[in-house]
Amino acid sequence: MKSETIQLEGVGRILFERSSRAKNINISVRPFRGVRVAVPSGVSFKKAGEFACSKKEWIQKHLAKMRQVEQNYQILSKNLNSINRADARKILVQRLDELANKHGFKYNWVFVRNQKTRWGSCSSKNNISLNAKLVKLPGKLMDYIILHELVHTRVKNHGKGFYAELGRLVTDRKLLDSELKQYGAGLL
């Protein structure tokens, strides 16, 4: 048997799937997909079920986080159709210029696109690409992403130097990263 679904009281439906790559029982909770348990070869679904039951509180905690992500996606996706790319470009370029001037950054070109996998990027030639959907995020998250891309005009990787430079500009980076993850599903 390759998969099995069970109902766990207080959690709901859990999908158990046999995995040839898994070395241990692995539980994942994903937005819009729910709870999945990867079951390695040689481990019974019964034993995996017992393991999942023992992790019920952990699953419930992560399900609550995923529900928040799903809710944020619903809010964001309702507004996505109302994004006018020309208006988004005006807002984003203005804010990019403000932050670049304030912190002494220089960039070459800016592109505003409806991207599906990232909020922004910076090329080796210092061309910055920003997702039009940024205008639907809270201002502090939009600024954080813009600053992230501006730092890439100086530091082209995500090494210690990059995070030191970003940390000079943004004091609560980890908190902002965490908040941004709640909106990540909005890019799907």
C-alpha positions in Angstrom: 0.0 0.0 0.0 1.4 3.4 -1.0 -0.9 5.7 1.0 -3.6 5.8 3.6 -5.7 8.5 5.1 -6.8 8.6 8.7 -8.9 11.0 10.8 -7.2 12.1 14.0 -9.5 13.7 16.6 -8.7 17.4 17.1 -6.6 17.4 13.9 -8.7 16.1 11.0 -7.5 14.2 7.9 -3.9 13.1 7.8 -2.4 11.5 4.7 0.2 8.8 5.2 2.4 8.1 2.2 5.1 5.5 1.7 8.4 7.3 0.8 11.5 5.5 -0.5 13.5 8.7 0.3 12.5 9.0 3.9 14.8 7.6 6.5 12.6 8.6 9.4 8.9 9.3 9.9 8.4 12.9 8.8 5.4 15.1 9.4 4.7 18.1 7.3 1.9 20.7 7.4 1.4 22.7 4.2 -1.1 25.4 3.2 -4.0 24.0 1.2 -2.6 20.5 1.4 -2.9 19.7 5.1 -1.0 17.2 7.1 1.2 14.6 5.4 3.3 11.9 7.1 6.1 10.4 5.0 6.5 6.8 6.0 9.9 5.1 5.3 10.1 1.6 4.0 10.1 -0.9 6.8 7.8 1.2 9.0 4.2 0.2 9.3 1.4 2.7 8.8 0.2 1.7 12.2 3.5 2.7 13.8 3.5 6.0 11.8 -0.1 6.6 13.0 1.0 6.1 16.6 3.9 8.6 16.0 1.5 11.1 14.5 -0.8 10.7 17.6 2.2 11.4 19.9 2.8 14.7 17.9 -0.8 15.8 18.0 0.0 19.1 19.8 2.8 20.0 17.4 0.4 19.2 14.4 -2.3 21.4 15.9 0.1 24.3 16.5 1.3 24.1 12.9 -2.2 23.7 11.5 -3.1 27.0 13.2 -0.2 28.7 11.5 -1.1 27.2 8.2 -4.7 28.4 8.6 -3.4 31.9 9.1 -1.3 31.6 5.9 -4.4 30.3 4.0 -6.4 33.2 5.4 -3.8 35.8 4.3 -3.7 34.2 0.9 -7.5 34.5 0.6 -7.3 38.2 1.6 -4.4 38.8 -0.8 -5.9 36.9 -3.7 -9.2 38.8 -3.4 -7.2 42.0 -4.0 -4.8 40.6 -6.7 -7.2 41.1 -9.5 -7.5 44.7 -8.6 -3.8 45.4 -9.1 -3.1 47.8 -12.0 0.5 47.2 -13.0 1.0 50.8 -14.0 -0.3 52.0 -10.6 1.8 49.4 -8.9 4.9 50.5 -10.9 4.4 54.1 -9.9 4.1 53.2 -6.2 7.0 50.7 -6.2 9.4 52.9 -8.2 8.7 55.9 -6.0 9.4 53.9 -2.8 12.5 52.2 -4.4 13.9 55.7 -5.2 13.1 57.0 -1.7 14.8 54.1 0.0 17.8 54.1 -2.4 18.4 57.8 -1.9 18.0 57.6 1.9 20.5 54.7 2.2 22.9 55.6 -0.6 22.1 52.8 -3.0 22.3 52.9 -6.8 20.5 50.6 -9.2 20.3 50.5 -13.0 16.8 49.6 -14.2 13.6 48.6 -12.4 11.0 46.2 -13.7 7.6 45.6 -12.2 6.1 42.2 -13.1 3.4 39.8 -12.0 5.8 37.1 -10.8 4.6 33.8 -9.5 7.6 32.6 -7.4 9.4 35.6 -5.9 8.8 39.0 -4.4 11.8 40.6 -6.1 15.3 40.0 -7.5 18.4 41.9 -8.4 20.6 41.0 -11.4 24.3 41.1 -11.7 23.9 44.4 -13.5 21.9 45.9 -10.6 18.6 45.7 -12.4 15.9 45.3 -9.8 12.7 43.3 -10.6 9.8 43.8 -8.2 6.5 41.8 -8.0 3.5 44.0 -8.6 1.8 42.2 -5.7 4.1 44.0 -3.3 1.7 46.9 -3.2 -0.9 44.6 -1.4 1.5 43.8 1.5 1.8 45.9 4.6 4.2 48.8 4.0 6.9 47.5 6.4 7.1 44.2 4.4 7.1 46.0 1.1 10.0 48.2 2.3 11.8 45.1 3.7 11.7 43.4 0.3 12.8 46.6 -1.5 15.7 47.0 0.9 16.7 43.4 0.5 17.0 43.9 -3.3 18.9 47.2 -2.8 21.4 45.4 -0.6 22.0 43.0 -3.5 23.3 45.9 -5.5 26.3 45.8 -3.2 26.4 42.2 -2.0 25.4 39.6 -4.7 24.8 36.6 -2.4 23.1 35.7 0.9 26.3 35.4 2.9 27.3 36.9 6.2 28.2 40.2 4.5 24.8 40.5 3.0 22.9 39.9 6.2 25.3 42.3 8.1 24.4 45.0 5.5 20.7 44.2 5.7 20.8 44.2 9.5 22.3 47.7 9.5 19.1 48.8 7.7 16.5 46.5 9.2 16.6 45.7 12.9 13.8 43.1 13.0 14.8 41.0 10.0 13.8 37.6 11.4 10.4 38.9 12.5 9.8 40.4 9.1 10.9 37.1 7.4 8.4 35.3 9.6 5.6 37.7 8.7 6.4 37.6 5.0 6.1 33.8 5.0 2.5 34.2 6.0 1.9 36.0 2.7 4.1 33.6 0.6 1.1 31.5 -0.5 -0.3 34.6 -2.2 2.3 34.1 -4.9 0.8 30.7 -6.0 
